Amino acid sequence: MDTKVADTLRSGFWTDLGVYIRTNTTKIATSIVDNIRVDKKPADNSGPLRRDRHDSFRRHRRFVGRYPPSTAHIRDGRKANDVTADANGAAGFLFEMGVLKRARRTGWWVAGIRDPESIGEHSFRAAIVGTVIAAMEGADAARVSLLCTLHDSQETRVGDIPHIGRSYVTAVDNLDVTVDQVAACPPAVSDVITAAVAEYEARATPEAICARDADKLECLIQAVEYRTQGVVTVQPWIDSSYDALVTDSARALADAVLDGDPLAWQNVRARRVDESSDS
């Protein structure tokens, strides 16, 4: 190639490159910064929780649109119809749990309450009570909440047998009922649920103890609420529930409930609200 022509081409290339850089400076800088951010944590990620979350995002970002690592066993060697069957089985279990929203706590009928709370309502507040007890006792609050949520789940099939009824009726062990309930669920689901029920029934771990206290304390709280509404026959439920409490925190909470007003919570405000109202 002629030297003069080659020099002209090179001159044009560098000229065009210079124009591109000048007109796209912002885009180029942004691209460089983004590439740096891939391998560098944000400066404000100083706390362990935030740092862990950032690291987790970086590790799992490559799985966007695919199964994450925790469900890799579903992706590997599984067919679409297998996943559908698992989902159908789990959906059936979810429908069954809806029965707890409609089934009543039958012991309150004995106390003369025509329309008592449902099993689901009891389990919900038991989970909240369990969270509080676990926090006060230094146990795993999330685990306790799960145990409380599932502790009466078998009653979709055997019903809520009142205390007097247990002298005449013998029900299947709760764990056996749970095994049947989750039989159609995928293994990952059935394992989690049966393990939680087994832990609760064994009464061995701190979390199981807190969960059982939560069950009894929730019953005591409900009895106090009924008593405040004029039901005078609930004292045996209050006494038996209190006597069954094991942890110091549950007993302290029970004492506070017995001496408290069920509507006193309406007067509780955060300090910032009081300060704003004063100003």
Contacts in CASP RR format, 6 or more apart in sequence:
PFRMAT RR
TARGET T0000
AUTHOR 0000-0000-0000
METHOD contacts of the structure
MODEL  1
MDTKVADTLRSGFWTDLGVYIRTNTTKIATSIVDNIRVDKKPADNSGPLR
RDRHDSFRRHRRFVGRYPPSTAHIRDGRKANDVTADANGAAGFLFEMGVL
KRARRTGWWVAGIRDPESIGEHSFRAAIVGTVIAAMEGADAARVSLLCTL
HDSQETRVGDIPHIGRSYVTAVDNLDVTVDQVAACPPAVSDVITAAVAEY
EARATPEAICARDADKLECLIQAVEYRTQGVVTVQPWIDSSYDALVTDSA
RALADAVLDGDPLAWQNVRARRVDESSDS
21 28 0 8 1.000
38 58 0 8 1.000
41 51 0 8 1.000
41 54 0 8 1.000
41 55 0 8 1.000
42 54 0 8 1.000
44 50 0 8 1.000
45 51 0 8 1.000
45 54 0 8 1.000
60 68 0 8 1.000
60 69 0 8 1.000
63 69 0 8 1.000
66 75 0 8 1.000
67 74 0 8 1.000
67 75 0 8 1.000
71 188 0 8 1.000
73 188 0 8 1.000
74 83 0 8 1.000
74 86 0 8 1.000
74 186 0 8 1.000
74 188 0 8 1.000
86 185 0 8 1.000
86 186 0 8 1.000
86 189 0 8 1.000
88 184 0 8 1.000
89 184 0 8 1.000
89 185 0 8 1.000
89 186 0 8 1.000
90 184 0 8 1.000
90 185 0 8 1.000
90 186 0 8 1.000
90 189 0 8 1.000
92 184 0 8 1.000
93 181 0 8 1.000
93 182 0 8 1.000
93 184 0 8 1.000
93 185 0 8 1.000
93 189 0 8 1.000
96 156 0 8 1.000
96 181 0 8 1.000
97 153 0 8 1.000
97 156 0 8 1.000
98 156 0 8 1.000
99 156 0 8 1.000
100 118 0 8 1.000
100 119 0 8 1.000
100 120 0 8 1.000
100 123 0 8 1.000
100 152 0 8 1.000
100 153 0 8 1.000
100 155 0 8 1.000
100 156 0 8 1.000
101 118 0 8 1.000
101 120 0 8 1.000
101 121 0 8 1.000
102 118 0 8 1.000
103 118 0 8 1.000
103 119 0 8 1.000
103 120 0 8 1.000
103 155 0 8 1.000
103 156 0 8 1.000
103 159 0 8 1.000
103 160 0 8 1.000
104 115 0 8 1.000
104 116 0 8 1.000
104 117 0 8 1.000
104 118 0 8 1.000
104 119 0 8 1.000
104 160 0 8 1.000
105 116 0 8 1.000
105 117 0 8 1.000
105 118 0 8 1.000
105 119 0 8 1.000
105 122 0 8 1.000
105 160 0 8 1.000
106 116 0 8 1.000
106 159 0 8 1.000
106 160 0 8 1.000
106 161 0 8 1.000
106 162 0 8 1.000
107 116 0 8 1.000
107 160 0 8 1.000
107 162 0 8 1.000
107 163 0 8 1.000
108 116 0 8 1.000
108 117 0 8 1.000
108 222 0 8 1.000
108 226 0 8 1.000
109 116 0 8 1.000
109 162 0 8 1.000
110 162 0 8 1.000
110 164 0 8 1.000
111 226 0 8 1.000
111 231 0 8 1.000
111 233 0 8 1.000
111 234 0 8 1.000
111 237 0 8 1.000
112 231 0 8 1.000
112 233 0 8 1.000
113 226 0 8 1.000
113 231 0 8 1.000
117 222 0 8 1.000
119 152 0 8 1.000
119 155 0 8 1.000
119 160 0 8 1.000
120 152 0 8 1.000
122 152 0 8 1.000
122 218 0 8 1.000
122 219 0 8 1.000
122 222 0 8 1.000
123 148 0 8 1.000
123 149 0 8 1.000
123 150 0 8 1.000
123 151 0 8 1.000
123 152 0 8 1.000
123 153 0 8 1.000
124 149 0 8 1.000
125 218 0 8 1.000
125 221 0 8 1.000
125 222 0 8 1.000
126 148 0 8 1.000
126 149 0 8 1.000
126 151 0 8 1.000
126 211 0 8 1.000
126 214 0 8 1.000
126 215 0 8 1.000
126 218 0 8 1.000
127 145 0 8 1.000
127 146 0 8 1.000
127 148 0 8 1.000
127 149 0 8 1.000
127 214 0 8 1.000
128 145 0 8 1.000
129 148 0 8 1.000
129 214 0 8 1.000
129 217 0 8 1.000
129 218 0 8 1.000
129 221 0 8 1.000
129 253 0 8 1.000
130 141 0 8 1.000
130 144 0 8 1.000
130 145 0 8 1.000
130 148 0 8 1.000
130 210 0 8 1.000
130 211 0 8 1.000
130 213 0 8 1.000
130 214 0 8 1.000
131 141 0 8 1.000
131 144 0 8 1.000
131 145 0 8 1.000
132 249 0 8 1.000
132 253 0 8 1.000
133 139 0 8 1.000
133 144 0 8 1.000
133 210 0 8 1.000
133 213 0 8 1.000
133 214 0 8 1.000
133 217 0 8 1.000
133 247 0 8 1.000
133 249 0 8 1.000
133 250 0 8 1.000
133 253 0 8 1.000
134 140 0 8 1.000
134 141 0 8 1.000
134 143 0 8 1.000
134 144 0 8 1.000
134 145 0 8 1.000
134 207 0 8 1.000
134 210 0 8 1.000
135 141 0 8 1.000
136 249 0 8 1.000
136 252 0 8 1.000
136 253 0 8 1.000
137 206 0 8 1.000
137 210 0 8 1.000
137 247 0 8 1.000
137 248 0 8 1.000
137 249 0 8 1.000
138 206 0 8 1.000
139 206 0 8 1.000
139 207 0 8 1.000
139 210 0 8 1.000
140 206 0 8 1.000
140 207 0 8 1.000
143 207 0 8 1.000
144 207 0 8 1.000
144 210 0 8 1.000
144 211 0 8 1.000
144 214 0 8 1.000
146 196 0 8 1.000
147 196 0 8 1.000
147 199 0 8 1.000
147 200 0 8 1.000
147 207 0 8 1.000
147 208 0 8 1.000
147 211 0 8 1.000
148 211 0 8 1.000
148 214 0 8 1.000
148 215 0 8 1.000
150 178 0 8 1.000
150 193 0 8 1.000
150 196 0 8 1.000
150 197 0 8 1.000
150 200 0 8 1.000
151 197 0 8 1.000
151 200 0 8 1.000
151 211 0 8 1.000
151 212 0 8 1.000
151 215 0 8 1.000
152 160 0 8 1.000
152 215 0 8 1.000
153 178 0 8 1.000
153 181 0 8 1.000
153 197 0 8 1.000
154 174 0 8 1.000
154 177 0 8 1.000
154 178 0 8 1.000
154 181 0 8 1.000
154 197 0 8 1.000
156 181 0 8 1.000
157 177 0 8 1.000
157 180 0 8 1.000
157 181 0 8 1.000
158 171 0 8 1.000
158 172 0 8 1.000
158 177 0 8 1.000
161 169 0 8 1.000
161 171 0 8 1.000
171 177 0 8 1.000
173 201 0 8 1.000
174 197 0 8 1.000
174 201 0 8 1.000
175 194 0 8 1.000
175 197 0 8 1.000
175 198 0 8 1.000
175 201 0 8 1.000
178 193 0 8 1.000
178 194 0 8 1.000
178 197 0 8 1.000
179 190 0 8 1.000
179 194 0 8 1.000
181 193 0 8 1.000
182 189 0 8 1.000
182 190 0 8 1.000
182 193 0 8 1.000
182 194 0 8 1.000
183 190 0 8 1.000
185 193 0 8 1.000
199 205 0 8 1.000
199 207 0 8 1.000
199 208 0 8 1.000
200 208 0 8 1.000
200 211 0 8 1.000
200 212 0 8 1.000
202 208 0 8 1.000
203 209 0 8 1.000
203 212 0 8 1.000
209 246 0 8 1.000
209 247 0 8 1.000
210 247 0 8 1.000
210 250 0 8 1.000
212 244 0 8 1.000
212 246 0 8 1.000
213 245 0 8 1.000
213 246 0 8 1.000
213 247 0 8 1.000
213 249 0 8 1.000
213 250 0 8 1.000
214 250 0 8 1.000
216 241 0 8 1.000
216 242 0 8 1.000
216 244 0 8 1.000
216 245 0 8 1.000
216 250 0 8 1.000
217 241 0 8 1.000
217 245 0 8 1.000
217 250 0 8 1.000
217 253 0 8 1.000
217 254 0 8 1.000
217 257 0 8 1.000
219 237 0 8 1.000
219 241 0 8 1.000
220 237 0 8 1.000
220 238 0 8 1.000
220 241 0 8 1.000
220 242 0 8 1.000
220 254 0 8 1.000
220 257 0 8 1.000
220 258 0 8 1.000
221 257 0 8 1.000
223 234 0 8 1.000
223 235 0 8 1.000
223 237 0 8 1.000
223 238 0 8 1.000
223 241 0 8 1.000
224 234 0 8 1.000
224 238 0 8 1.000
224 257 0 8 1.000
224 258 0 8 1.000
224 262 0 8 1.000
225 262 0 8 1.000
226 234 0 8 1.000
227 234 0 8 1.000
227 235 0 8 1.000
227 238 0 8 1.000
228 262 0 8 1.000
238 258 0 8 1.000
241 254 0 8 1.000
242 251 0 8 1.000
242 254 0 8 1.000
242 258 0 8 1.000
245 251 0 8 1.000
245 254 0 8 1.000
END
